Every structure is written in structure tokens, then in C-alpha cells.
Amino acid sequence: TILENILTNWAEVARVEGVRQLLCTCPHLAQIPINEARGALPIHLFACIGGFHYEYCGQVMETLIEAYPLGTETADAAGNLPLHYVVQHHEGAVAAAMVKELLNGDPEGGIDAVSTPNEFNRLALHYVCEWADPAGTVKTLLLNFPDGAMHKDDDAQIPLHCACKGLGPLANRNVAELLRVFPDGAKSIDRNGRTPL
């Protein structure tokens, strides 16, 4: 569709205005699955592509959500929500801006998206804990779903395992925040018999 073309081929500034104008005219385009993408919507596509500037990415995400708010809670055939793609493919300020819009635009206030695991039983929190620059996103996700700190993925790892693997200078903040919410996480054992610390 023309929406897919704008999302994938237009420069960032033009993309913001192009998406805004198109979805003001034809908001239903945000609901049409992409043929080659196994049930993914345009919001999934943009969650993978993103951009270079956090402000423009946030504006495009906001426009897609305004056109079809339920897209924030729609999983594709792989079981991924747009939030999963954002946290897997981006980090730092760009990802934080897109996550903020996804949580703000979620009809359930972000709780469903943050608490929904993907096909590997990983929450968005697992991925964010691996970022070098979390930009406050770990705390944001924990505020929306504190029990996420206890959630084990298919490898029986909790987000604390992921945070302890982090090499960025801000990884210690993530570890401290996760331990504040779930102190017993330090004793959690994964499938390989390892604790996070």
C-alpha cells in the first residue's frame, strides 16, 4: 500500500507529514495487514524500521496509533506486538520515544502490551534490560507491570539475567531497579543453573 511505501522509503521529516496526511484522509489503512509480513500491520513495520531522530519516530508512531489504537495490542503471526519489535530493533532515545507512544496510545494503558510475552516467552522488559542506553525505559515498563521483573522466558531467565549481561555504563541502574522491585531475583536460576549476579 501507499502507507507501506511512505513508511519504508520516505525521509524522516517527509515521512511524518506523509503519514499524517494519508491517515487523516484514510485512517483504515492502518488496519490493513501487510501481505508479505505474516499478519503484521503498518505499525509493526514501522516498529521495525524506526528512524534516526526520536521526535520524528514518536510522531509517526503517535499518528499510526491515533488511526488504529488496537494496533498496539495486535500480535502478528510470530506472536510479536509492535512493542516487541521496537525493543528488539532499537534502543536509546528513539526506542524510548516509540515505547512512550505505544504505552500512551494503548487502550488498556500499556498493561496488556507490557505484560504480553512474545514467541520466546520474553517480555519487552527482557529486551530493554539488554540495551546499553535504557533511557529510563526499564523503570517505565516496571511502573506499568511490576510483575514483569519475575517473568521467566523460555531459557528460565528473568529480566535481571538480561540486565546483568549489559555492558553499558547504565546497566547498574537497571540491576538496582530490578532488585528493588524483585529482591529475590538475585537467587533466580536459569536453565543452565546460573543466577543473574
Disulfide bonds with the S-S distance in Angstrom:
none
